[in-house]
Amino acid sequence: MSKISAVILAAGAARRFGRPKQLERWPTPTSPTLVERALMLARQTTVAEIIVVTGNQVEAVSAVLAPQIAEESRPIRLVFNERWAEGQGFSVAAGVEAIAEFSAAALFILADQPRLSPATPQALIDYFEQWSETGEAIVFPTYNGKRGNPALFGRPYFAE
């Protein structure tokens, strides 16, 4: 197990989408919800703990995640972001505040990336652990020359 915390951002209203994306089932109506997929993805990595930041639809998100939380041996905590409607930055802050003291970094996973492979966040973790002795690193994937998600921030950047 690494000394890295996963923070799943699942608090938004998805105003442009028209309904909460984190509760959307994809690709079929019988598929897991997007927030379930994000949690499954985090569970396939070597993170030491998983934090799910909720906001909009907190009761529904909590209920849909309950079975996965019950079967996981690592700590999984749901954190309610009271300021979720004010933007994703408040969810990031709520997640960082909930991270365990032992954690050297936070891996931020968006709940609305259903095609994300578990290999991507694990590659970020592996890179951070191999190359960042001081923890002063921000690691992210790129695609066609553009930065993407998930992103991993070393503890020295938590205050920012």
Secondary structure, DSSP 8 states (H G I E B T S, - for coil): --SEEEEEEE----TTTTS-GGG-B-SSTTS-BHHHHHHHHHHTS--SEEEEEE-TTHHHHHHHHHHHHHH-SS-EEEEE-TTGGG-HHHHHHHHHHHS-TT-SEEEEEETT-TT--THHHHHHHHHHHHH-SSS--EE--EETTEE-SSEEEEGGGTT-
